[in-house]
Amino acid sequence: MKREDIHIEMLSGEKRRVRLLLPERLKAGEKVPVLYMFDGQNLFEKEDAFGGVTWGVQEALEALIDRQEALPMAVVGIDNAGACRLDEYGPWPFIVENYSSAGEGGNFAKHFIERILPLLEKEYPLKTEREYRALAGSSMGGLMTSYIGATYPEMFGTLGVFSLASWVSEEPFIEMLEKEGEYRNARIFLQVGTEEEREAEGKVDYEHSQTYIDNSMRFLKKALKKGASLEDLMVKIGAGKTHNEGAWASYMEEFIQYVQKPYFQKD
């Protein structure tokens, strides 16, 4: 597998780094399935990742390919907006505790679907069919993943939602799912830990951690009601797992295999 970067213009005019992991060798005209992920800084390079820990995406995919347990595929990580990350990943404005968002997520989602994806699919050998596109993110990236999955159901066949941070805007999120959202038989890999909220000294806030679990289950119930696939559902409640890259990385091999399961069935 090889790494490449491209810079794409965002709505603000800013050039945003998009990180790609691509198969080394492809036949002429060959295209590959693709997994799109948010918070691209945290996927590949330790020097750019939060806390110096990545999701280990490249390592996981290469290990699976070496064991002949996965096919070569592309992984595309779009960097977050840094200090404006919550504005961009928040579909609705909020001010809760020490966090706030201007609620620009709807505009970001539209730009991602209408501008970023077509550009990437033109420049790189990426399959464009829904069943070969997957989307994943954690925390606020998980909220954006579930939002895009519901509002653009024709785009992605598989969704990976890790440590869903819908608590920052739970009411409008649930309202959207009930009134507008639909999932059209989407496959969902849903992960949440029992110790999502852990303070710096290691003390666990079990009440807030339970909120993550409760909200994840509420999302699951609504998603199934709006057409998500029950047969293909994967739910992982991680005992002792917290809200960080190390926890999410521990699921990467399993998640990649989940993403690719239909490819093996089809081929």
N, C-alpha and C positions, 0 to 999 in steps of 0.2 A: 504494500500500500504506500502511496505517496501523499505528501501534504502540499497544498497550494493555497494561496490567498488571493482574494480579489477585493477591491474597494468599490462599494456601491453607494450612490447618492441617496440620502434619506430625504424626507419631506422638508426638513430644516435646511437642506443644502449641504449638510455635513456629509463627508465621505466616511462610510462605515466599513470596517473590516469584516469580511466574511471568510471563514476558514473552511477549507474543503479537504476531505480525505477521500482519495480516489484510487481505484485499482491501477496497478502499474502498467498492465498490458491488456489491451482490448482489441478485438478484431475490428476491421474497418466497418464502420456503421453500427457497431454494437453499442447498446445503451444498458445502463444498470439501474436497479432499484435504488431509492435514495431515502435516507432518514434525515429530516431537517430538525435542528435543535436550537433552542434559545440559549442565551448566556454563553456564546461561543468562546469567550475568554477561558472558561473553566473546563473545556473539553479535552484539550490536547497538551498544551505547554504548561509545565509547572510554574515557570517564571511569570506567566500571565494569570494563572488561576488564583481564585480567592483562597487565601491561607496556604498557597503553594501546593494544593492538592487538586488533581484533575479527576474527571469522570473515568479516565482510563479507557476512552472509547477505542483508540487505535490499538492499544494492547489487547483489549478484549476481542475485537474483531479479528485481528491477526492470529490470536491463539485459537479461535474457533475455526478459522480457515485452515490453519496448520493441522488441526485434528479432523479436518473434513466434516465439521459440524456446522459450517456456514458457508454461504456463497460470497464472492466479492461483491461489494455494494459501495455506494457513495454515502458519506456522512457530511452534511453541510451545517456548520454552526455560525449563526449570525451573532456578532458581538452585541452586548447590551449597551445602553446609552450612558453607562457610568452613573454620574450623579443624578441623571434624569431617568434612571431605569424604572422607577415606580410609575413615573408619568407615562412612559411608553408601554409598559406591561399592564397598566391598570385600565380596564375598559370603562370604569366609572370613577369620578372624583371621590376621594376619601381623605379624612384626617382621623387617624386612630392611633392612640398612644403616641409614639414618637415618629410615626410614619404618615406620609401624605402623598397624594397623587393628583395631578391635574386631570386625570382621566382621558388621556390621549390614545388609549389602547385601540379604540375603534378605528382611528385614522391609521395607526401603525399596522393593524391587521389588514386593512384595505390596501395599503402600500405594499405590504409583504406579499399579498396574493396577486395584486394586479401589476406590480412593477418588479419586485425582486425575483419571484419565482420564474416568470417568463424570461427574464434576463439570464438567470442561471441555466435554465433549460435550453436556451439558445447557445450559450457559450460552452456548455459541458455535456458529456454523454449521459444525461439523466433521463430515465423513463418518466413519462408524463401521465400515465394512466393512474387513476385513483388507487387501485390495488397495489401499485408499486411505490406509492408515496406514503411515508410515515412522518409524524410530527411529534416532538417530545420536549418537555421542559419541566423544571422543578420550581417549587415555591411560587413566586409571581409568574415565572415562566410556565409553570403548570397551569396557572389560571389562564394565561394567554393561550396555551395549547387547547384547553377545554373550551374556551371562548371561540377560537377559530374553528375548532371541530364542529361546534354547534351552529355557527353562523355561516360557515362555508362548507357544508356537509359533502359537497360534491368533490372536494379537493383531496382529502386524505382518508385512506382506508384503515389506517392504524394510528392510534393516539397513545402516547406514553405520558401519564400524569403522575409526577413524583412530588410528594409532600405539598399537596395543593393548598395554597395560601388564600383561599377564597374568603377567609374570615374578615379580611379588610373591607370587603364589600359583599357580604353574604346575601343580603336582601335583594339588591338588583341582579346579582348573579342567578339566584334561584328564580326570580321573576322572569329573567331572560330565557332560562331553560324551559319554564312552564309555558310562556306565551309565544316565543319565537324559535327557540333552538330546536334542532333535530339532528339525529346522528346517522340515520340511513344505514343501519347495520354495521356501523363502525366497530372495529375491534379495539378494546380499551385494556391497557395494562395500567393498573392503578396501584400505586405504592404509597404507604404512609408508615411512619415509625411510632412507637409507643412513647418515645422521649423526644419529640420534635422540639420542645422548648427546654433547652438546657442552658443554665446561666454559666458565666465565665468560670466560676469556681467549681463547676460540675454539678451543682444542685439542679434537679429536674423540677420544672413547673408542670406537674401532672394534670392540673386543671386545664391549662392552655394546650398541653399536648393532646388531651382528650378532645378538645375543640377541633384539632386537625382531623382526628379520626372520625368524629361525628360529622363534620362537614364533608369529608371524603365519602362517607357512606350515603349522605344526603345527595351528593352529586351523582353517585352511582345509581341510586334509586331513580332520580330524574332522568339520567342518561338512558337507562334501560327503558323507561316509560316512553322516551322520545326516539326509540328505535335502535339503540346500541345493541350489539350482538351479545346475547346471554351465553350462547354456546361457546364463543371465543373469548369470553371475559377472563381476565387474570387479575386477581387481587392479592397483594402482598402487604400484610401488616407485620412490620419488622420489630420483633421484641428487642428493646434496647437501642433501636436505630434512632438517630437524631437528625437534625436539619442541616446537613452539610454534604460536601462533595464526596467525602469518603463513604458515607452511607449510600449515596446514589450509585457510586462506582461499584459497590458490592453486588449490584443487580445487573450490571451491564451485559455480561455474557448471556444471562437468562433473558434479558430484554431483547437483545439482538436476535436470539433464537426465536423469540415470540414474534418479532417483526417478520422474520423470514419463513415462518412455518407455512404460510400459504404458497410461497414460491416453490417449496419442495412438493407440496401437494399438487400444484399446478403442473410442474415439470415432470 
